[in-house]
Amino acid sequence: MSVRVRLKRLGKKKSPFYRVVVANSRAPRDGKTIEEIGIYDPQQDPVLFEVKKDRVEHWISVGAELSDPIQRLLGNAGIVPKKERKSTNQGVARKDIKEKSEN
């Protein structure tokens, strides 16, 4: 069973609120979870993000994967190292892009 730390969406329409949960990676987004370890509310000002650091570290140590949004949020909070973003073609001349696509 592959376990993943991810977001579970709650709240009403157009007003999302998320719980940070540990769940089977094959389970539906809002389905059954193993453990709830935090909350994330992007609607508040400032944004509310709280997690149980010890539980996050425990689940990572036993092999749980992090979803991309959770990786970004935990990186911003300083709990895990920030993930390097893949570079885009910014700063590359259009001519160079055309040459690469023709090859």
C-alpha positions as CSV (number, residue, x, y, z in Angstrom):
1,M,0.0,0.0,0.0
2,S,1.5,3.3,-1.1
3,V,0.8,6.1,1.3
4,R,0.8,9.8,0.4
5,V,0.5,13.1,2.4
6,R,-1.9,15.3,0.5
7,L,-4.8,17.8,0.7
8,K,-8.4,16.8,1.3
9,R,-10.9,19.5,0.1
10,L,-13.6,20.7,2.4
11,G,-15.7,23.8,2.5
12,K,-18.6,25.0,0.4
13,K,-18.6,25.8,-3.3
14,K,-16.0,28.5,-4.3
15,S,-14.7,28.6,-0.8
16,P,-12.2,25.8,-0.3
17,F,-10.7,24.7,2.9
18,Y,-8.2,21.9,3.1
19,R,-7.1,19.3,5.6
20,V,-3.6,17.9,5.4
21,V,-4.1,14.1,5.5
22,V,-2.2,10.9,5.1
23,A,-4.1,8.5,2.8
24,N,-3.7,5.6,0.5
25,S,-2.5,7.0,-2.9
26,R,-5.3,5.1,-4.7
27,A,-8.1,6.4,-2.5
28,P,-10.3,9.3,-3.8
29,R,-9.2,12.8,-2.9
30,D,-12.0,13.3,-0.4
31,G,-12.2,9.6,0.6
32,K,-11.1,7.6,3.6
33,T,-7.9,8.8,5.3
34,I,-5.4,7.2,7.7
35,E,-4.7,10.3,9.7
36,E,-5.4,14.1,9.6
37,I,-2.2,16.0,10.4
38,G,-3.0,19.6,9.7
39,I,-5.1,22.3,8.0
40,Y,-4.7,24.8,5.1
41,D,-7.0,27.7,4.5
42,P,-6.0,29.8,1.4
43,Q,-9.0,32.1,1.8
44,Q,-7.8,33.6,5.1
45,D,-5.5,36.7,5.2
46,P,-2.8,35.8,6.0
47,V,-3.1,32.2,4.7
48,L,-3.5,29.7,7.4
49,F,-1.2,26.6,7.3
50,E,-0.7,24.5,10.4
51,V,0.7,20.9,10.5
52,K,1.9,18.6,13.2
53,K,5.6,18.6,12.4
54,D,6.4,15.4,14.3
55,R,3.7,13.5,12.5
56,V,4.9,14.8,9.1
57,E,8.4,13.7,9.9
58,H,7.1,10.3,11.1
59,W,5.2,9.6,7.9
60,I,8.1,10.7,5.7
61,S,10.4,8.4,7.7
62,V,8.2,5.4,7.0
63,G,8.1,6.1,3.3
64,A,5.1,8.3,2.6
65,E,5.3,10.4,-0.5
66,L,4.4,14.1,-0.6
67,S,2.0,15.5,-3.2
68,D,3.3,18.5,-5.1
69,P,1.2,21.1,-3.3
70,I,2.2,19.7,0.1
71,Q,5.8,19.6,-0.9
72,R,5.6,23.3,-1.8
73,L,3.7,24.3,1.4
74,L,6.0,22.3,3.7
75,G,9.0,23.8,1.9
76,N,7.7,27.3,2.5
77,A,7.2,26.4,6.1
78,G,10.8,25.1,6.4
79,I,9.8,21.6,7.4
80,V,11.2,19.9,4.3
81,P,13.8,21.2,1.8
82,K,12.2,23.2,-1.0
83,K,11.8,21.3,-4.2
84,E,13.7,22.7,-7.2
85,R,11.3,24.0,-9.9
86,K,11.9,22.8,-13.4
87,S,13.1,25.8,-15.5
88,T,11.0,26.9,-18.4
89,N,12.2,28.6,-21.5
90,Q,12.3,32.0,-19.8
91,G,15.3,34.0,-20.7
92,V,15.9,32.0,-23.9
93,A,15.6,33.8,-27.2
94,R,12.8,32.7,-29.5
95,K,15.4,31.9,-32.2
96,D,17.0,29.3,-29.8
97,I,13.6,27.8,-29.0
98,K,12.8,27.4,-32.7
99,E,16.2,25.8,-33.4
100,K,15.7,23.3,-30.6
101,S,12.2,22.3,-31.8
102,E,13.4,21.8,-35.4
103,N,16.1,19.3,-34.3
